[in-house]
Amino acid sequence: MKNVLVVDNQISNCNLLSKFLIKKHYEVETTTQGKMALEMFGRTKFDLVIADYNLPDMTSEKLFDELQKCTPGTRMIFMGKEVNLKNAVSMIRRGANNFISKPLNPDELLEAMVEASLSETSPISRKQNKVGSNSNLMSAHCPKVKALMRQAERVAQTDYSVIIHGETGTGKESFARHIHHHSNRKEGPFVAVDCGCLSKEIAASEFFGHEKGAFTGAISQKTGFFEQADGGTLFLDEIANLSLDIQTALLRALQEKVIRKIGGSKVIPIDIRIIVATNEDLQEKSTATTFREDLYFRLCEYTLEIPPLRDRKQDLPYFVDFFLEQTAIELKIDKPALNEEISAFLMEYEWPGNIREMRNVIRRLCLFIDENNNLQCTALPQRIKNFFHERDLKNKFSLTQTEQTTVSKEDDTALKATVMEAESQRILEVLEKVQYNKTKAAKLLDIHRKTLYMKLKQMNIQ
């Protein structure tokens, strides 16, 4: 990984980083604008992007999404002066490799770059792993997940379409592969597609294929995902990212069980089982008309709800051990020892990025073992250190039980009444703004629709 693009709103920072990285034998280009970074990506292939979180012309989220459209799997490290856990978690969940604070520590930056170089490449290539490669991740000890696995194995015996719902990084693809492995289609192909990597322009060609000469650039015939999965399972990850046009074509293919290549006239029969995954509420999106309601009901013959890692504490030691062993093989080292201090950090952290985040943290720790092959707390990412620092501060300044009892019941009641009055006023303002559309109101208030309905009931508003 030698070709690096630095995007920072201060030209002085760009120059400093450029000089430092050139000394470390990297090829570096810089810019102060997000839009210019996108133009540069159109001309040059960069192995890594180091970008400021606060750019003057573009949000970091938009920059990340646009760069991933240009080159799926682009490695990105974000940096910022006012780094908080929420920003870092947001970008890590989105797929960024790291988030480091300014002023930059040279050693921390180099470590983050080494870690990024070891990360997986594009999401599409990652999806082509052999079925069963994630089987160790399905060794559940949490009762809730054990029950889910039994459900998955039971529905596997049918041809039902399945929606797998869960937070980013919870292992939804592993469950999809588990269903395929226990079905009567297990000898057939398992084709996994990351819908977040498919732009509107290429999605139809990727799904259904095209004939030679069907459009500019179609220099040969292409076989689409549906044909590739014939006789097996087609897994669509992050299906909510598909445009409404593609959703319509997808629905027709599933209902009629035939497809037609772009530019072709021949009708091709298909025999597939479809499994989709999402971290969004598809039913809510269908109500808001951003996801086709008829497609939702076609897909939701069975739904599995995957719990986040923070709710499956019994599984944490097994995941840690699995990733330690896997990384040791990858780095060709002895399996590192896990001391009590590191173990406590890993067991108590809430893992907002779930299994994917844990894997990346373990890989980072294994890079910086000491001479006795022990993991070191100093190698933990800064976001984890910040998590425990903030938790300790909250504990330190929280009211003790004795202090709590000194607060009078009258004051406590008055405080609750004030809070409820302010909350009610805010809800009414938002409802008036959206002409009493409760779905839109819940979205603006950043609460679930059911929560809004409950609060309206308490306010005696129908």
N, C-alpha and C positions, 0 to 999 in steps of 0.2 A: 504494500500500500504506500505509494510514493507521491501520487499526484493529489494535492490538497487545495481546496478552495476555502479562503477565509472571508467571512461576511461580517463586518463590524461597522457600526455607524460612526466610529471615530477613525479617521485616516491614520492618526498616530498609532492606534492600537493595531491596525492592519500592518503598518510598517514594522512595528516591534515583533509581532508574531511571524511575519514573513522572514525577517532576519534570523530569528531564533530557529525556525524550522528549516531554513536553507542550510544553516550550520549543522543541522542534524540530518542533512542529505535528502530532504524532501524537496519536491518541485512545488512551488507555491504561486497561486494567483489570488488577488484580493479585490474586494469591491465593498462599497459602503451602502449599496442598495440591493434590496431583495429582487427587484425586477431585473437589474443588471445580472444578478447571479443566475437567474433563469435563462437569460440570453447567452451567458457564457456556457451554461450546460448544453445549450444547443450546438455549440461549436467544439467543445472539449469534453472528454470523459474524465471525471474526477473520482478518485477512490474514496475520498472522505470530504465532508463539508463541516467546518467549524463555524458556527453562526451565533451571533448575539441574539438573546431572547427578545430584546426590544429594538426592532428596526424601525426607521422613520416612515417607510412606505408600505410595509407589509407585516402582518402578524406572523409570529413564528409558526403557528399552526398552518397557515396558508402556504408559507414557504416550504414547510416539510411536505405537505400534500402535493404541491406542484412539482417539487423535485422528484418525488416518488413516481409521479405520472411520467416524467421525462425518462427516468431510469429507475424502475422498481428495485428495491433492495439497497438503494444508496445509503451508505453509512453516514450518520449525522451526530455531531456533538454540539449541544447548546451551552451557552455560557451567559452569565448575567450578574449584575451588581447586587440586585435584590432577589436573591434566590430563596424561594420558600418551598416548603414541601409540596404544596398544591401544584405549583408550576412544574416542578420536577416530575411529579407523578403523572401529570397530564401529558407531558412530552414522552416520558418513558412508555406510558400506555399506548401512545400513538405509534411508537416504534423507534423512537430515537435511541441511540446507543448509550448516551450519557448526558448529564447536566452538571456542569461545574461552575463554581463561583468565581467572580472577579474581586480583586485583582488575581490573575491566574498564577497558580503555583506551577512552575515549569515541570517538576517531577509528576505532579498530579495530571497535567495535560498529557505528558508522554505516556503515562500509565493508561489513561483513558483511550489514547490512540492505539496502543497495543491491544487493549481489550476489544476495541471496535474491529481491529484487523482479524481477530479470532471469531467474531460473530458470524452468524449464518449470512449467506449472500441473499439473493432475491427471494421474496416470499413465494414466487411461482416455482422456482427450482426446489425450495424446501418442501413443497407439497408433493413432490414426486418420490419421496422416500418409500421404501418397501413396506408393504402392509405388515404390521406386527412389530415394526421398529420401536414403537412407543409402548409395547406391551407391559414393560416394567412400571410405567406410570399408571397402569390400571390395577396395581396391587393395593386395593383399598383396605384400610383398617377402620375408617370412619363409618359408623352404622348407616348414616344417611347415604354415603356414596356406595356402600355395599348394596343397599336397596335399589339404588339407581342402576347399578350394574346388572342386577337380576331383571329389572325392567327392560334394560337394553337387550339382554340375551333373549328375553321372551318376545319382544317386538321384532328381533332379528329374524325370527322364524316366519314372519309375514313379509309382504311386499309393501307395507304401509310406508308412506312418506313420513319423515321424522323431522321436527324442528328441535334443534339443540340450542338452548338459551343459557347464557352465562356471561360473566364479565370477561374482558380481554385477558387471555393467558391462562384460563382455567382448564385447558385441555379438551376443548370441544372436539377437535379433530381426532384425538385419541379415542373418544367415545364413538365417533363415527366409524373409525377403523375397527373398533371392538364389535360394533353391530355387524359390519361387513364380514368380519372374521367368523362370526357365529351364525351367519346366514347360509342359505343354500346357494348363494352366489359367490361364496368365498373363493372359488376357483377362477372366477371372472375378474376383470380389472377393477381397481379402485382408483378413480380419477378425482383428484382434489383440486379445486379452483379457488383462488383468493379473489373474490369479486371486487375487492377494494383496489386491485391492480388493473382492472379492466375499464378503459375509457369507453364512452358511449360510441365512439367511432369504430373501435375494433371489436366490441363485445359480440356483435352478431356473427362476425367471421369466426371468432374464437369458439363460440358455442356450436354453430351449425356448419362451419367450413365454407369454402368458396371454390368456384370453378376457375380455371386459368382464364385470365383476361376479364374477370367479372368487374374489376375496377382498376384504376391506376395503381400499379405496384403489385397486382396479383399475377406474378410471373409463373406461378405453378398452382396446381390444385392443392387445396388444404383440407385435411380431415379435422372436424371440430370435436369439441369435448363430448358431445352426445354420441357420436360414432365411436370415439375412443373408449367410452364406458359401456358400450353395448354388451349385454350379458352380465353386467356387474353393477357397480354402485357409482353414482355421480354425487360428489360432495361439494356443495357450494358454501364456502365460508364468507361471512359478512354479506349475506345476500341483500341486506337493506341498502347497499350501495348501488345496486343496479338501477338504471334509469327506467322510467315507466314504459318506454317503447320496448326495451328488452324484456321487462316483466311480462308484457303482452305476448311477445313471441315465445317466451318460456312457457307460459300458461297453455298456449295452443299446442306446443310440442308435447307437453305432459298429458293433455286431454286426448289428443288424436293419436299419440304414440308414433308419430311420423315427423320427419324433418325434410327440409329442402335446402340444399346448399345455395348460398348467394350466387346469383347468376346461372343457376341450374334449373332444370324443369323436372328432373327425376325425383319422385317421392321415395324417401328412404325410411323403412320401418325401424323402430328402435325398441329395445327391451332393456330398460334400466330401472334401478331403484334409486330414488333421490333422497338425500339427506341434506338439510341446510343448517347453518349455524349463524347466530347473531348475538350481539350484546345489546340490542335494542328491542323495544316492545313492538313487535310487528302488528299486533292487533291495534295498538294505539296509533301506529303510523298509518294503518289502513283506514282508521277513522278520520285521520287528518289528511287523507288523500295523497300521502307521499309513498304509499305502498298499496298495490292493487288488492282490494278486499277479496275478490274471487280467487286470486293467487294464494292469498293467505289461507283461505279455507281449503284450497286444494292441497296445501302443504301440511296443514296441522292435523293430520290423521293421528299423530302421536307427538307429544312434547316431552322433552327431558330438560329439567332445570338443574344445571350444574352449580353446586355451591362454590363460593370463593374459597381460597386457601385459608383465610383467617377463620373460617367456620369448620375446618377439618384438621384440627390440631393433632389428632392421632396419626395423621399421615405425614406430618412434617419430618420426623426422623428418617422415614423411609425414602422420602424424596431427596433429602440432604445426602443420605448414604448413596443413593443411586447416582446423583449428579457428581459426587466426589469420585466414584468409581469410573464413571463415564469420562470425566475430564482427565483423570489420571492416565487412562488409556490413550486419550487424544494427545496429551502432552508428553506421553512416554516417560512418566515418573511413577514412583511408588505412591500408593493411595495416601494422601496426607492425613495426619492425625487431627482429631477434632477435640479440642480442650473444652473445659467447662465454660469458660468465658465466652468463646465463640459460639458454643452451643446455645447458651442463654440468649445471646443476641438473635440468633437465627430462629429460636423457638418463640420469642416474645414479639418479634417484629410482625406487623400486620400484613405485609406482602400485598400492597395495592396492585402490583403488576402480576400477582399470582404466580403460577408455576414458571412462566417464562422469565419473570424477574428473578426468581430463586435460581434458576439455571444460570443466568448471566452473572449473578453475584458469586455463586460457587466457582464459576470459571475464573472470575477476577481474583478470588481468594487464592486459588491454586497457582496463579501466576507469581505470587509473592510469598511463597512459603519460606520459612527460615532454614538455617543450615541443618536443623534437626527434623526437617520435613513436617513442621507444625504450621497450621494456619495462623495468621496474625490479625488481631482486631484493627490494627492501623491500616490494613488493606481494605477494610469495609468501605463501600461507597459513601460519599458525604451525605447523601440523602438519608441513609440509615442512621448515621451518627446524629443528624439533625432531628430525626424522629425521636430518638431516646433523650436527646437534650431537651426538646420541647416537652416531652412527657414528664421528665424530672422537674422542669420548671412548674408545670401545672400542679404536680403533686406537692411541691414545696410551698406554693402560694395558695393552695386550696384551703378552704375552711376546715378546721378540725371538728370533730364531733361535738366537743365542748362549745366551740364558738358558734356552731350551728344552732345549739339549743338556746343561745342568748337572743336570737332573733325572735321577736315577738310574733305571735300568730296574726295580730292585726296588721303589722307591717308586711308580713308574708302574703296575706290575702290582698292587701292593697297593691302590692307589686304584681301579683298575678293578674289582677283586674286591669291594671295599666297596660300590661303586655298584651292581654286579650283584646283590649280596646284598640291598640295600635295595629294589631294583626288584622282585626276585622275591618278597620278603615282601609288598610292596604289592599285587602281582598276585594272590597267594594270598588276601589279606584280602578283596579285591573279589570274587573268584570265590566265596568262601564266602558273602559277603553276598548275592549274586544266585543262589545255589544252582547255581553252575557254568554259568549261561547266558552263553555267550561273547559273544553280540551285546550283551547288557546290560552285561557287564563292559567291553567295548571302549568303549562309550559313556561309562560312568562314568570310565574311565581317559583319555578324550579321545584315543584312538588308533584307527587303522583295524583292522578285524577281522583282516586279513591280517597286520598287524604283531603283533597279539596271538598269532595262531597260530604265528608264527615264534619269538616269545619263549618260548611254552610248549614248543615243540620243543627249544629250547636248554636249557630247564629239565627236559627229559625228562618232561613232563606231557602226557598225551593228552586 
